């Protein structure tokens, strides 16, 4: 492709949406039986998009619906109706990506809505399961379901290596994004205005701040003294009665935090 276009390879193999919708299709078109490979390629993209969309929407729908039912009653709204509302809202928001400047909006959302915030969610999830819920309890659950206990390699990865790698990736991403302006390398190099970057960081922080915010809400919802509230918030429900009676929990022992 670089030879045909008489351009450097670095100018042909760009990253981002252009790689998927411009470079790959043109590369596939040069293969024998290009029509078959093109159909397979775009079918793969459709399947990948549907799979990613369903997984992401299922998390949002389940979380919001559980919270609505917890706050306003079990029969507040049917799941089918709520799913239709979420999907329709997502479709209406995504229309901006198909306008004349849609690729700029897409690149802006891809940078701020699907990068650092997702990594932060993964980091908090890894820490919550491996450290607060506890590897001992987590491995016991897996053994109960699958009749085997995870090996030491997996336990070390879950508790130390994965959170550490995710944290390093987040720090590198934050440093990279704060030290350079947001640009879109299209037919013409476009540098986003400062206000667009500011709104983008608001979108990123809105997702990230939900986790510590709901940590505080979860603590405040618990009964008892502040000590009991904290212990109840980080203890499985099966141990809540013991915490309320004795004021103690296995989370207060060093063996819980350093168990592998």
Short mmCIF file of the C-alpha atoms (twelve columns), coordinates in Angstrom:
data_MODEL
# 
_entry.id   MODEL 
# 
loop_
_atom_site.group_PDB 
_atom_site.id 
_atom_site.type_symbol 
_atom_site.label_atom_id 
_atom_site.label_alt_id 
_atom_site.label_comp_id 
_atom_site.label_asym_id 
_atom_site.label_seq_id 
_atom_site.Cartn_x 
_atom_site.Cartn_y 
_atom_site.Cartn_z 
_atom_site.pdbx_PDB_model_num 
ATOM 1   C CA . UNK A 1   0.000   0.000   0.000  1 
ATOM 2   C CA . UNK A 2   2.844   2.391   0.819  1 
ATOM 3   C CA . UNK A 3   4.476   1.556   -2.533 1 
ATOM 4   C CA . UNK A 4   1.263   2.161   -4.478 1 
ATOM 5   C CA . UNK A 5   0.544   5.447   -2.688 1 
ATOM 6   C CA . UNK A 6   4.213   6.534   -2.776 1 
ATOM 7   C CA . UNK A 7   4.066   7.418   0.919  1 
ATOM 8   C CA . UNK A 8   6.037   6.237   3.999  1 
ATOM 9   C CA . UNK A 9   4.693   3.194   5.840  1 
ATOM 10  C CA . UNK A 10  4.227   5.312   8.967  1 
ATOM 11  C CA . UNK A 11  1.790   7.500   7.018  1 
ATOM 12  C CA . UNK A 12  -0.206  4.486   5.780  1 
ATOM 13  C CA . UNK A 13  -0.572  2.382   8.929  1 
ATOM 14  C CA . UNK A 14  -2.239  4.975   11.145 1 
ATOM 15  C CA . UNK A 15  -3.991  4.033   14.363 1 
ATOM 16  C CA . UNK A 16  -7.551  4.718   15.397 1 
ATOM 17  C CA . UNK A 17  -10.724 4.486   13.276 1 
ATOM 18  C CA . UNK A 18  -8.801  5.104   10.068 1 
ATOM 19  C CA . UNK A 19  -6.944  1.823   10.555 1 
ATOM 20  C CA . UNK A 20  -10.194 -0.168  10.658 1 
ATOM 21  C CA . UNK A 21  -12.250 1.672   8.049  1 
ATOM 22  C CA . UNK A 22  -9.569  2.779   5.611  1 
ATOM 23  C CA . UNK A 23  -6.290  0.858   5.881  1 
ATOM 24  C CA . UNK A 24  -7.595  -2.668  6.548  1 
ATOM 25  C CA . UNK A 25  -10.321 -2.627  3.856  1 
ATOM 26  C CA . UNK A 26  -7.825  -1.367  1.282  1 
ATOM 27  C CA . UNK A 27  -5.327  -4.042  2.335  1 
ATOM 28  C CA . UNK A 28  -7.997  -6.761  2.136  1 
ATOM 29  C CA . UNK A 29  -8.979  -5.529  -1.337 1 
ATOM 30  C CA . UNK A 30  -5.499  -6.421  -2.625 1 
ATOM 31  C CA . UNK A 31  -5.845  -10.108 -1.620 1 
ATOM 32  C CA . UNK A 32  -7.069  -12.877 -3.971 1 
ATOM 33  C CA . UNK A 33  -10.802 -13.362 -3.455 1 
ATOM 34  C CA . UNK A 34  -11.067 -9.883  -1.988 1 
ATOM 35  C CA . UNK A 35  -14.897 -9.907  -2.004 1 
ATOM 36  C CA . UNK A 36  -14.992 -12.915 0.336  1 
ATOM 37  C CA . UNK A 37  -12.366 -11.487 2.686  1 
ATOM 38  C CA . UNK A 38  -14.123 -8.101  2.749  1 
ATOM 39  C CA . UNK A 39  -17.443 -9.703  3.718  1 
ATOM 40  C CA . UNK A 40  -15.758 -11.767 6.444  1 
ATOM 41  C CA . UNK A 41  -13.887 -8.722  7.732  1 
ATOM 42  C CA . UNK A 42  -16.971 -6.530  8.127  1 
ATOM 43  C CA . UNK A 43  -19.029 -9.420  9.552  1 
ATOM 44  C CA . UNK A 44  -16.292 -9.748  12.166 1 
ATOM 45  C CA . UNK A 45  -16.579 -6.018  12.939 1 
ATOM 46  C CA . UNK A 46  -20.361 -6.252  13.303 1 
ATOM 47  C CA . UNK A 47  -20.092 -9.285  15.605 1 
ATOM 48  C CA . UNK A 48  -17.383 -7.579  17.650 1 
ATOM 49  C CA . UNK A 49  -19.473 -4.414  17.998 1 
ATOM 50  C CA . UNK A 50  -22.605 -6.320  19.027 1 
ATOM 51  C CA . UNK A 51  -20.683 -8.405  21.546 1 
ATOM 52  C CA . UNK A 52  -18.970 -5.374  23.106 1 
ATOM 53  C CA . UNK A 53  -22.187 -3.370  23.145 1 
ATOM 54  C CA . UNK A 54  -24.217 -6.120  24.797 1 
ATOM 55  C CA . UNK A 55  -21.604 -6.680  27.489 1 
ATOM 56  C CA . UNK A 56  -21.311 -2.993  28.294 1 
ATOM 57  C CA . UNK A 57  -25.051 -2.312  28.241 1 
ATOM 58  C CA . UNK A 58  -25.815 -5.346  30.399 1 
ATOM 59  C CA . UNK A 59  -23.607 -3.957  33.187 1 
ATOM 60  C CA . UNK A 60  -25.270 -0.533  33.008 1 
ATOM 61  C CA . UNK A 61  -28.823 -1.881  32.765 1 
ATOM 62  C CA . UNK A 62  -28.415 -4.393  35.599 1 
ATOM 63  C CA . UNK A 63  -26.742 -1.875  37.915 1 
ATOM 64  C CA . UNK A 64  -29.276 0.901   37.336 1 
ATOM 65  C CA . UNK A 65  -32.270 -1.438  37.475 1 
ATOM 66  C CA . UNK A 66  -31.120 -3.013  40.751 1 
ATOM 67  C CA . UNK A 67  -30.650 0.441   42.256 1 
ATOM 68  C CA . UNK A 68  -34.084 1.604   41.093 1 
ATOM 69  C CA . UNK A 69  -35.753 -1.476  42.542 1 
ATOM 70  C CA . UNK A 70  -33.835 -1.104  45.793 1 
ATOM 71  C CA . UNK A 71  -34.883 2.548   46.149 1 
ATOM 72  C CA . UNK A 72  -38.427 2.548   44.735 1 
ATOM 73  C CA . UNK A 73  -39.657 -1.039  44.967 1 
ATOM 74  C CA . UNK A 74  -39.359 -4.278  43.055 1 
ATOM 75  C CA . UNK A 75  -42.069 -3.507  40.478 1 
ATOM 76  C CA . UNK A 76  -40.873 0.006   39.613 1 
ATOM 77  C CA . UNK A 77  -40.274 -0.705  35.924 1 
ATOM 78  C CA . UNK A 78  -40.105 -3.777  33.723 1 
ATOM 79  C CA . UNK A 79  -36.649 -4.827  32.524 1 
ATOM 80  C CA . UNK A 80  -37.738 -4.835  28.869 1 
ATOM 81  C CA . UNK A 81  -39.029 -1.263  29.079 1 
ATOM 82  C CA . UNK A 82  -35.939 -0.029  30.887 1 
ATOM 83  C CA . UNK A 83  -33.659 -1.758  28.353 1 
ATOM 84  C CA . UNK A 84  -35.552 -0.094  25.498 1 
ATOM 85  C CA . UNK A 85  -35.127 3.327   27.156 1 
ATOM 86  C CA . UNK A 86  -31.356 2.832   27.638 1 
ATOM 87  C CA . UNK A 87  -30.808 1.527   24.088 1 
ATOM 88  C CA . UNK A 88  -32.892 4.336   22.541 1 
ATOM 89  C CA . UNK A 89  -31.014 6.967   24.557 1 
ATOM 90  C CA . UNK A 90  -27.676 5.481   23.489 1 
ATOM 91  C CA . UNK A 91  -28.786 5.511   19.854 1 
ATOM 92  C CA . UNK A 92  -29.855 9.156   20.009 1 
ATOM 93  C CA . UNK A 93  -26.533 10.178  21.567 1 
ATOM 94  C CA . UNK A 94  -24.565 8.212   18.956 1 
ATOM 95  C CA . UNK A 95  -26.218 10.061  16.069 1 
ATOM 96  C CA . UNK A 96  -23.638 12.817  16.553 1 
ATOM 97  C CA . UNK A 97  -20.982 10.376  15.345 1 
ATOM 98  C CA . UNK A 98  -22.627 10.166  11.906 1 
ATOM 99  C CA . UNK A 99  -22.780 13.895  11.201 1 
ATOM 100 C CA . UNK A 100 -20.262 15.733  9.025  1 
ATOM 101 C CA . UNK A 101 -17.876 16.148  11.950 1 
ATOM 102 C CA . UNK A 102 -18.752 12.767  13.413 1 
ATOM 103 C CA . UNK A 103 -15.234 11.363  13.226 1 
ATOM 104 C CA . UNK A 104 -13.974 14.212  15.418 1 
ATOM 105 C CA . UNK A 105 -16.716 13.494  17.968 1 
ATOM 106 C CA . UNK A 106 -15.946 9.775   17.796 1 
ATOM 107 C CA . UNK A 107 -12.238 10.327  18.408 1 
ATOM 108 C CA . UNK A 108 -13.019 12.716  21.283 1 
ATOM 109 C CA . UNK A 109 -15.381 10.211  22.945 1 
ATOM 110 C CA . UNK A 110 -12.994 7.327   22.303 1 
ATOM 111 C CA . UNK A 111 -10.220 9.225   24.071 1 
ATOM 112 C CA . UNK A 112 -12.095 10.415  27.151 1 
ATOM 113 C CA . UNK A 113 -15.061 8.043   27.594 1 
ATOM 114 C CA . UNK A 114 -13.453 4.662   26.873 1 
ATOM 115 C CA . UNK A 115 -9.867  4.891   28.106 1 
ATOM 116 C CA . UNK A 116 -8.794  5.924   31.581 1 
ATOM 117 C CA . UNK A 117 -12.273 5.493   33.078 1 
ATOM 118 C CA . UNK A 118 -12.499 1.826   32.021 1 
ATOM 119 C CA . UNK A 119 -9.042  1.116   33.409 1 
ATOM 120 C CA . UNK A 120 -10.011 2.742   36.719 1 
ATOM 121 C CA . UNK A 121 -13.124 0.556   36.886 1 
ATOM 122 C CA . UNK A 122 -10.985 -2.530  36.293 1 
ATOM 123 C CA . UNK A 123 -8.510  -1.415  38.982 1 
ATOM 124 C CA . UNK A 124 -11.217 -0.851  41.593 1 
ATOM 125 C CA . UNK A 125 -12.820 -4.171  40.688 1 
ATOM 126 C CA . UNK A 126 -9.536  -6.059  41.072 1 
ATOM 127 C CA . UNK A 127 -8.825  -4.396  44.423 1 
ATOM 128 C CA . UNK A 128 -12.378 -4.954  45.703 1 
ATOM 129 C CA . UNK A 129 -12.402 -8.665  44.878 1 
ATOM 130 C CA . UNK A 130 -8.804  -9.594  45.719 1 
ATOM 131 C CA . UNK A 131 -8.244  -7.407  48.777 1 
ATOM 132 C CA . UNK A 132 -11.565 -6.477  50.384 1 
ATOM 133 C CA . UNK A 133 -13.675 -9.530  49.509 1 
ATOM 134 C CA . UNK A 134 -10.521 -11.579 49.927 1 
ATOM 135 C CA . UNK A 135 -8.708  -14.170 47.856 1 
ATOM 136 C CA . UNK A 136 -9.501  -16.878 50.401 1 
ATOM 137 C CA . UNK A 137 -13.252 -16.352 50.039 1 
ATOM 138 C CA . UNK A 138 -13.000 -15.839 46.272 1 
ATOM 139 C CA . UNK A 139 -11.047 -19.086 45.793 1 
ATOM 140 C CA . UNK A 140 -13.532 -20.894 48.042 1 
ATOM 141 C CA . UNK A 141 -16.366 -19.673 45.801 1 
ATOM 142 C CA . UNK A 142 -14.539 -20.902 42.690 1 
ATOM 143 C CA . UNK A 143 -13.859 -24.280 44.327 1 
ATOM 144 C CA . UNK A 144 -17.524 -24.560 45.301 1 
ATOM 145 C CA . UNK A 145 -18.626 -23.894 41.710 1 
ATOM 146 C CA . UNK A 146 -15.897 -25.666 39.715 1 
ATOM 147 C CA . UNK A 147 -14.492 -28.219 42.191 1 
ATOM 148 C CA . UNK A 148 -10.916 -26.953 42.009 1 
ATOM 149 C CA . UNK A 149 -8.900  -24.206 43.676 1 
ATOM 150 C CA . UNK A 150 -7.021  -21.687 41.497 1 
ATOM 151 C CA . UNK A 151 -3.250  -22.165 41.439 1 
ATOM 152 C CA . UNK A 152 -0.805  -19.780 43.098 1 
ATOM 153 C CA . UNK A 153 0.006   -18.149 39.750 1 
ATOM 154 C CA . UNK A 154 -3.567  -16.927 39.291 1 
ATOM 155 C CA . UNK A 155 -3.860  -15.786 42.900 1 
ATOM 156 C CA . UNK A 156 -0.687  -13.698 42.640 1 
ATOM 157 C CA . UNK A 157 -1.867  -12.209 39.333 1 
ATOM 158 C CA . UNK A 158 -5.272  -11.270 40.755 1 
ATOM 159 C CA . UNK A 159 -3.933  -9.725  43.938 1 
ATOM 160 C CA . UNK A 160 -0.647  -8.073  42.901 1 
ATOM 161 C CA . UNK A 161 0.366   -8.211  39.258 1 
ATOM 162 C CA . UNK A 162 -2.908  -7.206  37.583 1 
ATOM 163 C CA . UNK A 163 -3.696  -4.219  39.860 1 
ATOM 164 C CA . UNK A 164 -0.073  -3.061  39.588 1 
ATOM 165 C CA . UNK A 165 -0.009  -3.262  35.795 1 
ATOM 166 C CA . UNK A 166 -3.367  -1.483  35.522 1 
ATOM 167 C CA . UNK A 167 -2.182  1.260   37.893 1 
ATOM 168 C CA . UNK A 168 1.010   1.770   35.848 1 
ATOM 169 C CA . UNK A 169 -1.042  1.936   32.647 1 
ATOM 170 C CA . UNK A 170 -3.374  4.539   34.201 1 
ATOM 171 C CA . UNK A 171 -0.445  6.697   35.345 1 
ATOM 172 C CA . UNK A 172 1.222   6.515   31.918 1 
ATOM 173 C CA . UNK A 173 -2.074  7.369   30.214 1 
ATOM 174 C CA . UNK A 174 -2.721  10.343  32.496 1 
ATOM 175 C CA . UNK A 175 0.798   11.694  31.999 1 
ATOM 176 C CA . UNK A 176 0.549   11.234  28.235 1 
ATOM 177 C CA . UNK A 177 -2.829  12.951  27.953 1 
ATOM 178 C CA . UNK A 178 -1.966  15.872  30.224 1 
ATOM 179 C CA . UNK A 179 1.366   16.648  28.543 1 
ATOM 180 C CA . UNK A 180 0.048   16.858  24.969 1 
ATOM 181 C CA . UNK A 181 -2.922  18.375  23.188 1 
ATOM 182 C CA . UNK A 182 -5.665  16.150  21.791 1 
ATOM 183 C CA . UNK A 183 -5.257  15.853  18.007 1 
ATOM 184 C CA . UNK A 184 -6.990  14.001  15.196 1 
ATOM 185 C CA . UNK A 185 -4.707  12.899  12.386 1 
ATOM 186 C CA . UNK A 186 -7.157  12.957  9.504  1 
ATOM 187 C CA . UNK A 187 -6.775  14.443  6.029  1 
ATOM 188 C CA . UNK A 188 -5.888  17.640  7.895  1 
ATOM 189 C CA . UNK A 189 -4.294  17.698  11.328 1 
ATOM 190 C CA . UNK A 190 -6.922  18.992  13.765 1 
ATOM 191 C CA . UNK A 191 -6.102  20.164  17.295 1 
ATOM 192 C CA . UNK A 192 -9.068  20.170  19.651 1 
ATOM 193 C CA . UNK A 193 -9.805  23.422  21.539 1 
ATOM 194 C CA . UNK A 194 -9.152  23.685  25.242 1 
ATOM 195 C CA . UNK A 195 -12.840 23.673  26.128 1 
ATOM 196 C CA . UNK A 196 -13.303 20.336  24.348 1 
ATOM 197 C CA . UNK A 197 -10.460 18.853  26.397 1 
ATOM 198 C CA . UNK A 198 -11.990 20.273  29.589 1 
ATOM 199 C CA . UNK A 199 -15.397 18.731  28.803 1 
ATOM 200 C CA . UNK A 200 -13.646 15.467  27.962 1 
ATOM 201 C CA . UNK A 201 -11.950 15.361  31.356 1 
ATOM 202 C CA . UNK A 202 -15.328 16.042  32.977 1 
ATOM 203 C CA . UNK A 203 -16.722 12.989  31.172 1 
ATOM 204 C CA . UNK A 204 -13.751 10.911  32.316 1 
ATOM 205 C CA . UNK A 205 -14.000 12.070  35.928 1 
ATOM 206 C CA . UNK A 206 -17.789 11.571  35.994 1 
ATOM 207 C CA . UNK A 207 -17.234 7.837   35.501 1 
ATOM 208 C CA . UNK A 208 -14.237 7.603   37.822 1 
ATOM 209 C CA . UNK A 209 -15.801 9.564   40.695 1 
ATOM 210 C CA . UNK A 210 -18.913 7.356   40.764 1 
ATOM 211 C CA . UNK A 211 -16.917 4.559   42.416 1 
ATOM 212 C CA . UNK A 212 -15.631 6.478   45.483 1 
ATOM 213 C CA . UNK A 213 -18.982 8.302   45.670 1 
ATOM 214 C CA . UNK A 214 -20.907 5.038   45.969 1 
ATOM 215 C CA . UNK A 215 -18.339 3.758   48.431 1 
ATOM 216 C CA . UNK A 216 -19.332 6.634   50.714 1 
ATOM 217 C CA . UNK A 217 -23.053 6.043   50.053 1 
ATOM 218 C CA . UNK A 218 -22.660 2.327   50.817 1 
ATOM 219 C CA . UNK A 219 -20.976 3.130   54.137 1 
ATOM 220 C CA . UNK A 220 -23.642 5.674   55.096 1 
ATOM 221 C CA . UNK A 221 -26.457 3.204   54.361 1 
ATOM 222 C CA . UNK A 222 -25.165 0.646   56.856 1 
ATOM 223 C CA . UNK A 223 -26.589 0.546   60.412 1 
ATOM 224 C CA . UNK A 224 -24.640 0.894   63.640 1 
ATOM 225 C CA . UNK A 225 -21.637 2.947   64.652 1 
ATOM 226 C CA . UNK A 226 -19.051 4.285   62.202 1 
ATOM 227 C CA . UNK A 227 -16.793 1.292   62.910 1 
ATOM 228 C CA . UNK A 228 -19.660 -1.102  62.184 1 
ATOM 229 C CA . UNK A 229 -20.625 0.836   59.056 1 
ATOM 230 C CA . UNK A 230 -17.099 0.510   57.648 1 
ATOM 231 C CA . UNK A 231 -16.875 -3.179  58.502 1 
ATOM 232 C CA . UNK A 232 -20.309 -3.947  57.056 1 
ATOM 233 C CA . UNK A 233 -19.444 -2.114  53.832 1 
ATOM 234 C CA . UNK A 234 -16.359 -4.293  53.184 1 
ATOM 235 C CA . UNK A 235 -17.749 -7.582  54.571 1 
ATOM 236 C CA . UNK A 236 -19.939 -10.139 52.740 1 
ATOM 237 C CA . UNK A 237 -23.564 -10.213 53.825 1 
ATOM 238 C CA . UNK A 238 -23.135 -13.692 55.328 1 
ATOM 239 C CA . UNK A 239 -20.916 -12.141 58.020 1 
ATOM 240 C CA . UNK A 240 -23.060 -9.068  58.768 1 
ATOM 241 C CA . UNK A 241 -24.845 -10.635 61.732 1 
ATOM 242 C CA . UNK A 242 -21.525 -11.515 63.345 1 
ATOM 243 C CA . UNK A 243 -20.214 -7.979  62.790 1 
ATOM 244 C CA . UNK A 244 -23.302 -6.437  64.402 1 
ATOM 245 C CA . UNK A 245 -23.067 -8.752  67.424 1 
ATOM 246 C CA . UNK A 246 -19.326 -8.689  68.110 1 
ATOM 247 C CA . UNK A 247 -18.088 -5.624  66.232 1 
ATOM 248 C CA . UNK A 248 -15.281 -7.759  64.802 1 
ATOM 249 C CA . UNK A 249 -14.531 -9.053  61.309 1 
ATOM 250 C CA . UNK A 250 -11.885 -11.111 59.559 1 
ATOM 251 C CA . UNK A 251 -11.076 -7.922  57.594 1 
ATOM 252 C CA . UNK A 252 -9.364  -6.615  60.742 1 
ATOM 253 C CA . UNK A 253 -6.785  -9.407  60.645 1 
ATOM 254 C CA . UNK A 254 -3.522  -9.107  58.724 1 
ATOM 255 C CA . UNK A 255 -3.929  -12.701 57.527 1 
ATOM 256 C CA . UNK A 256 -6.905  -11.598 55.428 1 
ATOM 257 C CA . UNK A 257 -4.985  -8.894  53.576 1 
ATOM 258 C CA . UNK A 258 -1.820  -10.907 52.938 1 
ATOM 259 C CA . UNK A 259 -3.379  -14.270 52.174 1 
ATOM 260 C CA . UNK A 260 -2.365  -15.933 48.913 1 
# 
